Amino acid sequence: MIRLSGIRKTYGKVTALDGLELDVREGEFFCLLGPSGAGKTTTLKTIAGLEIPDAGTVELDGEDMRGVEPYDRGVAMCFESYALYPHKSAYDNLASPLRSPRHRLPADRARERIGEVAELLGISALLDRPVGRLSNGQRQRVALGRVLVRPARAFLLDEPLSHLDAKLRQQMRAELKAIGAVRRTTTLYVTHDSVEALALGDRIGVIRDGRIVQTGTREEIWYRPHDTEVARAFGRPRINLLPGAIAPDGSFRSADGKVELPMRADAAPGTEVLVGVRPRDIELNGRGHELTGTVYVTEVLGRSVEVTVRLGEQHVSLVAPRGGATGLRPDDPVRLSVRPENLLLFEADRPERPGRRIDHD
């Protein structure tokens, strides 16, 4: 449905997109995840025709968009910066796409359509208010609604929930997922929030420095991250990464020699590596390979507790049920367990690039 091939875009000496390749399937809800400055918004603008790439091709439904004006591309884009008419009411802002020659609807049909979208976004009571009197979160919902009311072959959404409070953002994520399931309209959703990407995306693309680093389902990204930076991007608390090296028998030994983990790595003995293990994959007194350490600090997270444990010179975090971690105090000895199949192995990070994942048994 949306295909970008070899897209390059520069602004003076700054390279925003560097040979970017992206393929979004028909009816897919695709999340593009990356930090500020990674090229996410430039990607959307290039698809919409608001930016012309220096090289490469943009295809929509198999049609090359070279020379096709934004108005004729059949996509609807929601900007993070709202782009509303401040002197008009929320209703008139929502109605504006339906008054254009291409998407014009009879007044009664337009009212019905606007009512459906307003109810979905929780802004039905705000329709008569001028946009200038709305809060930032309310304006953002109006801006999103203005995209959703119009028919389009693809929605391009640029961090549309970033100005909402946490509770409303969670609610809106559920609503957006429902919209995608019902309409099956192809959606490219840009975010810097990994929780949002995992919650919404049929597939996720991780963008860094104007290139797609990895594309996959949430399971593929979670269990087989391309490198340490992708691994760090997903999961709260963040993944534990322990530095060490491959021992002569192929297992892992930490830099201080205090941690040994049974694995057979596809790497030469002595290779500097990082072992990754997610906090929810470490158990207190569970089954698996045992590690011993002492409690450094604990933090209650609702029904669970984040426990940070010293293992020699390293610290690792784990998330335990509140009942199992009650009573733990700093310097208490603890026994941890981790299953080898939950371990991830990476090359050591280099100044020029993050360490890539290494296969192991």
C-alpha positions as CSV (number, residue, x, y, z in Angstrom):
1,M,0.0,0.0,0.0
2,I,2.7,2.5,1.1
3,R,6.2,1.8,-0.3
4,L,9.3,3.9,0.1
5,S,12.4,2.9,-1.7
6,G,15.8,4.5,-1.3
7,I,14.4,7.8,0.1
8,R,17.0,10.4,0.7
9,K,16.3,13.9,2.0
10,T,18.8,16.5,3.1
11,Y,18.4,20.0,4.5
12,G,21.7,21.7,3.8
13,K,24.3,19.6,5.6
14,V,21.8,17.7,7.7
15,T,20.6,14.3,6.3
16,A,17.1,13.7,7.5
17,L,16.5,10.5,5.5
18,D,19.3,8.3,4.4
19,G,18.2,5.6,1.9
20,L,15.1,4.8,3.8
21,E,13.2,1.7,2.9
22,L,9.6,1.1,4.2
23,D,6.7,-1.1,3.2
24,V,3.3,-0.7,4.9
25,R,0.7,-3.2,3.9
26,E,-2.9,-2.7,2.9
27,G,-5.1,-2.2,6.0
28,E,-2.2,-2.4,8.4
29,F,-1.7,-0.2,11.5
30,F,2.0,0.4,11.3
31,C,3.9,2.2,14.0
32,L,7.1,4.1,13.2
33,L,9.1,4.4,16.5
34,G,12.2,6.6,17.0
35,P,13.7,9.4,19.0
36,S,13.4,13.1,18.2
37,G,15.4,13.9,15.0
38,A,15.3,10.3,13.7
39,G,13.4,11.3,10.6
40,K,9.8,10.2,11.6
41,T,8.0,13.4,10.6
42,T,10.0,13.9,7.4
43,T,9.0,10.4,6.4
44,L,5.3,11.3,6.8
45,K,5.7,14.6,4.9
46,T,7.4,12.8,2.1
47,I,4.6,10.3,1.8
48,A,2.0,13.1,1.9
49,G,3.9,15.1,-0.8
50,L,4.7,18.0,1.6
51,E,8.4,17.2,1.1
52,I,10.0,16.2,-2.2
53,P,12.8,13.6,-1.7
54,D,16.2,14.2,-3.2
55,A,16.3,10.6,-4.3
56,G,14.1,7.5,-4.2
57,T,10.5,6.7,-4.9
58,V,7.2,6.9,-3.0
59,E,4.4,4.5,-4.1
60,L,0.8,4.4,-3.0
61,D,-1.2,1.4,-4.1
62,G,1.6,0.6,-6.5
63,E,1.4,4.1,-8.2
64,D,4.6,6.2,-8.3
65,M,3.8,9.6,-6.6
66,R,6.5,11.5,-8.4
67,G,4.9,14.7,-9.5
68,V,1.5,14.0,-7.8
69,E,0.3,16.9,-5.7
70,P,-0.5,16.4,-2.0
71,Y,-4.2,17.0,-2.6
72,D,-4.3,14.2,-5.2
73,R,-2.6,11.5,-3.1
74,G,-5.7,10.5,-1.1
75,V,-3.9,10.5,2.3
76,A,-5.0,12.4,5.5
77,M,-2.3,13.6,7.8
78,C,-2.6,14.7,11.5
79,F,0.2,17.0,12.6
80,E,1.5,17.1,16.2
81,S,1.1,20.9,16.1
82,Y,-2.7,20.7,15.5
83,A,-2.9,23.0,12.4
84,L,-6.4,24.1,13.3
85,Y,-8.4,27.2,12.4
86,P,-8.3,29.1,15.7
87,H,-11.2,31.5,14.9
88,K,-13.6,28.6,14.1
89,S,-15.5,26.3,16.3
90,A,-14.5,22.7,16.9
91,Y,-17.5,21.6,14.7
92,D,-16.4,23.8,11.8
93,N,-12.8,22.5,12.1
94,L,-14.1,19.0,11.9
95,A,-16.4,19.9,9.0
96,S,-13.8,21.6,6.9
97,P,-12.6,18.5,5.1
98,L,-16.2,17.6,4.3
99,R,-16.8,21.0,2.7
100,S,-14.0,20.6,0.2
101,P,-15.0,19.8,-3.4
102,R,-13.4,16.3,-3.3
103,H,-15.0,15.1,0.0
104,R,-18.2,17.2,0.1
105,L,-21.1,15.6,1.9
106,P,-24.7,16.7,2.3
107,A,-25.1,18.7,5.5
108,D,-27.1,16.0,7.3
109,R,-24.7,13.3,6.4
110,A,-21.7,15.5,7.5
111,R,-23.4,16.2,10.8
112,E,-23.9,12.4,11.4
113,R,-20.3,11.7,10.4
114,I,-18.9,14.5,12.7
115,G,-21.1,13.3,15.5
116,E,-19.8,9.7,15.3
117,V,-16.1,10.9,15.3
118,A,-16.7,13.4,18.1
119,E,-18.3,10.8,20.3
120,L,-15.5,8.4,19.6
121,L,-12.9,11.1,20.7
122,G,-15.0,12.3,23.7
123,I,-15.4,15.9,22.4
124,S,-19.2,15.9,21.6
125,A,-19.8,18.6,24.3
126,L,-17.1,20.8,22.8
127,L,-18.3,21.1,19.3
128,D,-19.7,24.7,19.7
129,R,-16.7,26.1,21.4
130,P,-14.1,28.1,19.5
131,V,-10.8,26.2,19.2
132,G,-9.0,29.1,21.0
133,R,-10.9,28.2,24.2
134,L,-9.9,24.6,24.2
135,S,-7.1,23.0,26.2
136,N,-4.1,21.5,24.4
137,G,-5.5,18.0,24.8
138,Q,-8.9,19.0,23.5
139,R,-7.3,20.7,20.5
140,Q,-5.3,17.6,19.7
141,R,-8.4,15.5,19.7
142,V,-10.1,17.9,17.4
143,A,-7.1,17.8,15.1
144,L,-7.2,14.0,15.1
145,G,-11.0,14.1,14.5
146,R,-10.5,16.3,11.4
147,V,-8.4,13.5,9.9
148,L,-10.7,10.7,10.8
149,V,-13.9,12.3,9.4
150,R,-12.7,12.3,5.8
151,P,-12.4,9.2,3.6
152,A,-8.8,8.4,2.8
153,R,-6.8,5.5,1.5
154,A,-4.2,6.1,4.3
155,F,-4.0,8.0,7.6
156,L,-0.7,9.5,8.5
157,L,-0.6,10.3,12.2
158,D,2.3,12.3,13.7
159,E,2.3,11.7,17.5
160,P,-1.4,12.6,17.8
161,L,-1.6,11.7,21.5
162,S,1.5,13.4,22.8
163,H,-0.3,16.3,24.5
164,L,-2.9,14.2,26.3
165,D,-2.6,13.1,30.0
166,A,-1.6,9.6,30.7
167,K,-5.2,8.3,31.5
168,L,-6.7,9.8,28.3
169,R,-3.7,8.7,26.2
170,Q,-4.3,5.1,27.3
171,Q,-8.1,5.4,26.5
172,M,-7.3,7.0,23.1
173,R,-4.9,4.2,22.3
174,A,-7.7,1.7,22.8
175,E,-10.0,3.8,20.6
176,L,-7.5,4.1,17.8
177,K,-6.9,0.4,17.9
178,A,-10.6,-0.2,17.6
179,I,-10.9,2.3,14.7
180,G,-8.1,0.4,12.9
181,A,-9.8,-2.9,13.4
182,V,-13.2,-1.7,12.2
183,R,-12.1,0.4,9.2
184,R,-9.0,-1.4,8.1
185,T,-7.8,1.8,6.7
186,T,-4.0,1.7,6.2
187,T,-2.5,3.8,9.1
188,L,1.1,5.0,9.5
189,Y,1.5,6.1,13.1
190,V,4.6,8.0,14.3
191,T,5.6,7.9,18.0
192,H,8.6,8.1,20.3
193,D,6.7,6.0,22.9
194,S,7.5,2.3,22.8
195,V,4.5,1.4,25.0
196,E,2.3,3.1,22.3
197,A,4.0,1.2,19.5
198,L,3.6,-2.1,21.3
199,A,0.0,-1.4,22.1
200,L,-1.1,-0.2,18.6
201,G,1.2,-1.6,15.9
202,D,0.3,-4.6,13.8
203,R,4.0,-4.2,12.9
204,I,6.6,-1.8,14.2
205,G,9.4,-0.1,12.3
206,V,12.3,1.3,14.4
207,I,13.9,4.4,12.7
208,R,17.3,5.8,13.6
209,D,19.3,8.5,11.8
210,G,17.0,8.4,8.8
211,R,17.2,4.7,8.3
212,I,14.9,1.8,9.2
213,V,16.9,-0.4,11.7
214,Q,14.3,-3.1,12.1
215,T,10.8,-4.0,11.1
216,G,8.6,-6.7,12.7
217,T,5.7,-7.7,14.8
218,R,5.8,-6.8,18.5
219,E,6.9,-10.3,19.3
220,E,9.8,-10.2,16.7
221,I,11.0,-6.8,18.0
222,W,10.7,-7.9,21.6
223,Y,12.3,-11.4,21.4
224,R,14.7,-10.8,18.5
225,P,15.9,-7.1,18.7
226,H,18.3,-6.2,16.0
227,D,20.8,-4.5,18.4
228,T,21.1,-3.1,21.9
229,E,19.5,0.2,21.1
230,V,16.4,-1.5,19.9
231,A,16.4,-3.8,23.0
232,R,16.7,-0.7,25.2
233,A,13.8,1.1,23.5
234,F,11.3,-1.5,24.5
235,G,10.3,-2.4,28.1
236,R,9.9,-0.6,31.4
237,P,12.1,-1.1,33.4
238,R,14.7,-1.2,30.7
239,I,16.5,-4.4,29.7
240,N,19.5,-5.4,31.8
241,L,22.7,-5.5,29.8
242,L,25.7,-7.1,31.5
243,P,29.2,-6.7,29.9
244,G,31.5,-9.7,29.6
245,A,33.1,-12.1,27.2
246,I,32.6,-15.5,25.6
247,A,34.4,-18.2,27.7
248,P,36.3,-21.1,26.0
249,D,33.3,-23.4,26.3
250,G,31.0,-20.8,24.6
251,S,29.3,-19.7,27.8
252,F,29.1,-16.1,29.1
253,R,31.3,-14.7,31.8
254,S,30.9,-11.2,33.2
255,A,33.8,-8.7,33.2
256,D,34.3,-9.1,36.9
257,G,34.0,-12.9,36.8
258,K,31.0,-12.9,39.2
259,V,28.3,-14.0,36.8
260,E,28.4,-17.0,34.5
261,L,25.5,-18.0,32.3
262,P,25.1,-21.2,30.3
263,M,24.8,-20.5,26.6
264,R,26.5,-21.6,23.5
265,A,27.2,-18.5,21.5
266,D,28.0,-18.3,17.8
267,A,31.1,-16.2,18.6
268,A,34.8,-16.8,19.2
269,P,36.1,-17.2,22.7
270,G,37.2,-13.9,24.2
271,T,34.7,-11.9,22.1
272,E,33.5,-8.9,24.1
273,V,29.7,-9.2,24.5
274,L,26.6,-7.9,26.4
275,V,24.0,-10.3,27.8
276,G,20.5,-8.9,27.9
277,V,17.8,-10.1,30.2
278,R,14.5,-8.3,30.7
279,P,13.5,-7.5,34.3
280,R,10.3,-9.6,34.0
281,D,12.3,-12.6,32.9
282,I,14.2,-12.7,36.2
283,E,12.6,-14.5,39.2
284,L,13.2,-14.5,42.9
285,N,13.8,-18.1,44.0
286,G,12.3,-19.5,40.7
287,R,13.3,-22.2,38.3
288,G,16.3,-21.8,36.0
289,H,20.0,-20.9,36.2
290,E,20.7,-19.5,39.7
291,L,22.5,-16.2,40.5
292,T,23.2,-14.9,44.0
293,G,23.4,-11.2,45.0
294,T,22.3,-8.6,47.5
295,V,19.4,-6.1,47.4
296,Y,20.5,-2.6,46.4
297,V,17.1,-0.9,46.4
298,T,13.4,-1.6,46.0
299,E,10.6,0.4,44.5
300,V,6.9,-0.4,44.6
301,L,5.1,-0.4,41.2
302,G,1.5,-0.9,42.2
303,R,0.9,-4.7,42.5
304,S,4.6,-5.4,41.7
305,V,8.0,-4.3,43.1
306,E,11.1,-3.4,41.1
307,V,14.1,-4.9,42.9
308,T,17.6,-3.8,42.0
309,V,20.2,-6.4,42.9
310,R,24.0,-6.2,43.1
311,L,25.7,-9.0,41.2
312,G,29.4,-8.4,41.9
313,E,30.1,-5.0,40.3
314,Q,26.9,-5.0,38.2
315,H,23.3,-4.1,39.1
316,V,20.3,-5.9,37.6
317,S,16.7,-5.0,37.9
318,L,13.8,-7.4,38.2
319,V,10.1,-7.1,38.6
320,A,8.5,-9.3,41.3
321,P,5.0,-9.8,42.6
322,R,4.5,-7.6,45.6
323,G,3.9,-10.5,47.9
324,G,7.2,-12.2,47.0
325,A,9.3,-9.1,47.5
326,T,7.7,-7.8,50.7
327,G,10.2,-7.4,53.5
328,L,13.3,-7.1,51.3
329,R,15.7,-4.6,52.6
330,P,19.0,-3.2,51.2
331,D,21.9,-5.6,51.6
332,D,19.6,-8.7,52.1
333,P,21.0,-11.7,50.2
334,V,18.8,-12.9,47.4
335,R,18.7,-15.9,45.0
336,L,17.7,-15.0,41.4
337,S,16.9,-17.4,38.6
338,V,16.8,-16.9,34.8
339,R,16.0,-19.3,32.1
340,P,18.7,-19.5,29.3
341,E,16.0,-19.2,26.6
342,N,15.2,-15.7,27.9
343,L,18.7,-14.5,27.5
344,L,19.7,-12.2,24.6
345,L,23.3,-11.9,23.5
346,F,24.8,-8.9,21.7
347,E,28.1,-7.7,20.4
348,A,29.7,-5.1,22.7
349,D,28.6,-1.5,21.9
350,R,31.0,0.5,19.8
351,P,31.3,4.3,19.5
352,E,30.2,4.0,15.9
353,R,27.2,1.7,16.4
354,P,25.2,-0.3,19.0
355,G,26.1,-4.0,19.5
356,R,24.2,-6.3,17.2
357,R,22.4,-9.4,18.4
358,I,24.3,-12.7,18.2
359,D,22.5,-16.0,17.9
360,H,23.0,-18.6,20.6
361,D,21.6,-21.9,21.9
